[in-house]
């Protein structure tokens, strides 16, 4: 069934339309991911040192004030132009990245301590794009065909891959030079770069600008007719939709089909061309309250670890094995995200037992990388290649599984015909991410659990 869905996806949908959606999806997190991928370089120059990722994560989560204000405006029944709001957010992201090109290495002295204030402020405004993506970008696609949601998440995944590829070209993790950090008496080992972070952030800005243009084209071009046609067909199908409920089935199926071959049933609603063929309509399995609650809690936990807690401790679990290991762990985890999204074209199971199993593996791997981070700098197998291989595989599988399960859960909720359902799922995702960032920041900066 999944293979047939893929063939239909490739055959029936506009390739240009999907490309525009992918480019739109790239804008969500490429700014934030771009900063994270550059951290193996920035930690050596910034006065915060190895603690820089925790500051970056907490600044990113502070940007959630934007979605909170947006949610309050919605609750107060303010009329908001969705397109103009997204356009404004993307414009802010572009301006912030343009300024970051020139101010990424500027520091200020506050109370006799030096801080990368410019980096933090510009990261905050860049992060607004990502934070709004869950509560604004996904709902914007609610009226598009479901396959466009997958294209959007592929774009989100590529927002991590593109910076990683540029970082590899930049030669992060390559030959080393020795320099002395102004706040550290010992010498730090940093790579001999092919080009500076200035040109790296220039590339990120150009991609963000391209994403902004793609969104404008998506809104105003003739390709929007595809969206309108889909809405009309969807409304027609809703009139003859058959809902099936099986209380004994623990899976939440989105792939079962009911074929209606009686043309008389839908001839009043469908075009002559479509009326000539048998129509296969998706049947939705109703979800119990406890199933919905379980999936929402699981989504919150996945975002707690995947977007908040784990990025903060990645340097502590990887840097003890070497700068190359740290860079590879960052790069491989960025590749894991889009690969997981591509897998959903062939395999996307909504069976709760499979979700249970994958979640168990996620929490086991999460426990392992957290244990390694707590043991830093005296990590197990520190001088062994096996230790490097294990930590790299653990991080890659962990982030890949988190990305896959999150997309499966979103696909499940996508089937629920309820107004603003994706908006509330986005709120849950951002709440989990923010709490993970706050807790990790407190543990790293106000306790001795994590040390370099």
N, C-alpha and C positions, 0 to 999 in steps of 0.2 A: 504493500500500500504506500509506503514511504517513497519507493522508487517511482511509482506512478505520479505521486504528488510532485516529485522533482521534475519529471518529464513535462508535467503540465505547467509547472513554474517556468521552465525554460522556453516552452512553446508559446504560451499564451500571454505572458507579460512582456511589457516593453522593456528592452534592455537599457535604453536611455533613462527611462523612469527609475529603474532600480539603481542605476549609476548615480543619479541625482540624490536618491535616498541614502545611498552609501556615503556619498560626500557630506550630506547633511549629518549623518550619524558620526562621521569622523570629527566633526566640530565639537561634539559633546565633551570629550575628555582628552583631546590631543594636547591642549595647553597644559593640563595637569600632568598627563603622562610624560610629556616632553620634559617637564621640570624634574620628574622622578627619575627618568632615564639618565639625566645629566648629573644626578646627585653623586655618583662615584667620583666625579671631578669636583663638584662644588663643595663637597665635605672637606676637601684638602685645602681650600682657599678661604672658606667662611670661618668666622670666629667661633661659630657653634660646633664645628668639627663633626664628630659622629652623631651628635644629637640633632643635627640639622634636619634629618627626616621627620623627627617628632614635631619640630616646629612647623615644618611644611604641612604635615598632616593636620595639625590642629588649626592652622590658618585656613586650610581647605574646608574643614568642617565648619569653621566660623562663617563661611560663605552661605551656610544653610539659613542664615537670617533672611536671605532673599526669598527662598521658597516659603518660609514661615509668613513673611509679610504678604506674599502672593496668596497664600491659603486664607489668611485673615480677610483679605480683600474679597475673595470669593464668598466666604461665609457672610460677609456684610452686603452681599448681592451687588457689588460694584461691577459695572459692565466693562469687561476687559477685551480689547482687540487682541486675540491670540497671536495673529501674524505680526503685528507691530511690537508686541512684547518680545517675541522670539527675535525679531530683527534687532531690537534694542540690545538684548543680551548678547547676541553674536557680535554686534558692533563694539560693545564694551570689551569683549574678549579679544577682538582684533587690536584695539587701541592698547590694551594692557600688554599684549605680546610684543607689539611694536616698541613700547617703552622698555620692556624687559631686555631687548637687544642691547640697549645702551646702559642700563642700570643694574644688571644682574649681579655685578661684583662690587657695587657701592655699599659702604657701611657707614653707620653713624654711631656716635658714642652717647650712651644714656647712662647716667649715674656711674661713670667711670668704667662702664662695660661696653664692649663693642658688639653691635648687632647688624645683621643683614636686613635692615628695615625696608629698603627699597624692594628687595626680593620678596619679602613677606607681603607688603602692600599690593604689589603687582600680582603675586600669586593669588591673593584674595579675590581680586577682580577677575582674574582668569578662571578661578574656580567657580565663579558664579554661573558660568556656562554649564559646567558639569553638574552642579547642584540643581540647576533648573531643568536639566535634561530628563530627570526622572519624573518630575511633576508637570512638565510643560511640553517637552519634545515628544515623549511617548503618547500623551493624549492627543497631540496634533495629528498623529498617524492613525487615530482610532477609526476614521472613516475610510481608510485605505484597505485594500485587500490584505489579508493576514500575512501573506508572503513578504509584503513590504516591511513588516515588523522585523522579520529575520534579516532583511537587507540592512535595516537600521542598526541592528546589533552587530552585524558584520562590520559596518562602518565604525561602530564603537570599538570593536576589537582592533581594527586597523589603526585606530588612533593611538594604540600602543605599539603596533608593529612598525609603523613609519618612523617614529623617533628612534626606535631600537636599531633599525637598519642604518639610519644616518649616524648613530653613535658608533656602530661597527666601522663604518667608513672613516669616522673621526679618529678611530684607533684607540678608543678607550680600552684599557687592558693590554695595550701593546708594549713597546719598549718603554723603559722607565728612566726618568730624570729625578734628581734629588733637589728638593727646595725646602726652605724653612718657613713654617707658618709663623705669623707674627705673634700668635698667642701660645705657641708650643715650642719648647726649646729643642726637642729632638727633631730630626729630619723626617719628613714625610715622603713616601714614594708615590709619585704620580706619573701617569703615562706621558709619553712624548706624542702630543696630538698633531694630527695633520692640519686641523684648523681649530680655532678657538670657539668657546661657547657662543660668541657673538654671531658667527655665521650659522651655528646650529639653531639658535633661536630665530634667526632670519628665515630659515626654512620652515619652522613651525608657523611663523606669521603668514608666510605665503600660502601654506595649506589652509590655515584658518580663513584667509581671504577667499580662497577658492570655495570653501564650504559655504561662506556667506553668499557668494554669487550663485552657487547651486541651489540654496534655499530660496532665493528670490526667483530663480527660474522655475523652481518647483511650484511656487505659489502662483505665478502670473502666466506661465507659458501654456500652450495648448495641451501639454501633458496632464494638466489638471483635469482635463475632460475624462481621463481614465478613472480618476477618483470619483467624479460625478456619476459616470456610468456604473461604477461599482456600487455606489450608494443606491442608485435606482434599482439595480438588480437585487441588491440586498433587501430593500424594502418589499420588492415583489416576492422574494423567497420567504420573507417573514410571514406573509399572509398564508402561505401553505406549509410553513415549517411544522414538522411533527416532532414533539419532544418525547423522549423515551426515558424512563426512570427505572433503574434496576437497583433495588436497595441491597441486594446481596453482592453486588460488584464493588470491590474496593478500589478499582481503577477509575480514573476520570477520563473517559475516552473522548478524543477529539477527532478520531479518524474513521469512526464507523459511519457508514452511509446508508441512506434509505433511498432506493430508486423508485421514482414515480413515473411510470411509463404511460399513464393515462393522460393524453394531451388535453382531454376535456377539463382536467383539474386545474391546469394553469394557463389555459389559452387566453383568459381574460387579462392576464398580467404579464405575459412574456411575449417577446417578439416572434414573428413567424419563423425565423431561422432557428431560434432556440426551441420553439415549440415542436420542431420536427424530430428532435432528439429526446431520448429518455433523460429525465433530470434526476441527478443524484444529489440529494440534500444531506448535509451533515446533521446528525442527531446529537443533541447535547444531553449528557448525563448530569442530572442535578447533583449538586454537592451539598453535603450536610454542613451544618454550622461548624461542627468540630473539625471537619476536613478543611474548611476554609481557614479556621483559626490556626490549625496546625501548619498549613502552608504559609500563612502570613508570619507566624513566629519563626518558622524555618528561614523564610526570606530575610527577616530582620537579623537573624544570627549570621547568615551567610554574608550579608553586607557589613555586619559588625566586624567580622574577621577579614573578609576580602577587601573591603574599602577603608576600614579604619585601623584595626589593630595590627594586622599582618604587615602592611607597608611600613609601619613605624619600627618594627623589630627586624626587618629584613637585613638591614646593615649589620645588626648584632649577630645574626645567625650565619651570615655569609662572609663578612670581612675577615674574621679570624682565619679563614681558609685562603685569603689572598684577595687582592683587588680584582684580579681576573675572575675569580669565582663570584664575587659580588656583582660584577658587571654581567656575567653570563646568567646569573640567577634573575637579575632584572630583565634582561633581554628575553630569556626563555619564557618567563611568566607573561611577558607582553605578547609573545607569539601564541601562548596557550589559549588566550581569550578568543581570537578569531577562529582558531582551529576548532574550538568547542562549538562555535556558532555554525561553522560549515558542517560539522557532524550532524547537526539537527536537521539538515536536509534529508539525511538518510535514516537517522535514528533519533526519534524524539518520543520517548515513552512517558506516558502520564500515569503509569501504574505506581501506586503508592509504595509497594514493596521495593521497587527499583529505586525510588527516591529515598527510601529508608536506607538501603544498602550504600548508595553513593554518599549520602550524608554521613553515614558511619565512617566511611573511608576518609572523608573530608576532615572530620573531627580528630581522627587518629593522626593524620598527617599534620594537622594544625598543632596538636599536642607535641609532636616530635620537633617541629621547627621552633616552637616556643621553648621547649626544653633546651635546645641547642643555643638559643639566644640567651637564656638564663645562665648557661654555663660559660658564656663568652667572658674573657678571651681564651679560657682553657677548655676548648671544645673537644669532644671525642674525635679520634682519628685525624687530629689537626695536621700531622705531617704525612698523612697517607692520601693517595689519590682516591682510595675508596671513600674516604670521608667527603671529598669534593663531589664525587659522583652521586653519593647518597643525598647530599643536601640539594644538589641541582635537580635530581629526579623528584625529590619530595616537593620542592617549590613548584616545579612545572606541573606535576599531576594535581597538586593541591589547587592552584589557581585555575587550571583547566576544568576540574570537576566543579568548582564553585561557579564558574561562568556557565557551564552546561546546565546545572540544576537551577540556577537563577532564570535562565531562558526558558526552561521547561515550565517553571512555576508561572512565569509571565504569560506563556502561551496558554496555560490552563485558564488563568483569569481573563485572558483575551476573549475566550469563548463565552464568558458570562455577559449576557445582554443587560448590563446595568450601567446607568449613566455615571461617568466619572470613576469607574472602577479602577482604571489604570492610574488615575490621579492619586487615589488613596493608596494603591500599591506603591507608587513612587514616594509618598510620604513615609510609609513604613521603611522603605529602602534607605531613605536619607536619615531617618531617625536611628536606624541600626548603625549606619556609617558614622554618624556624629558621636554616638555613645562609645563606639570602638576607639575613635580618635582621642576622645577626652580621657578615657581610662588609660590608654597606652601612654599618653602624654604625662599623666600624673605618675604612673609607675616608673617611667624612664627618668623624669626630671626631679621627682621628689622622694624617690626610694633608691636603694642600692641593688635592686634586683638585676638591672641591666648595666653592665660595665664594659668598657672598651679595653 
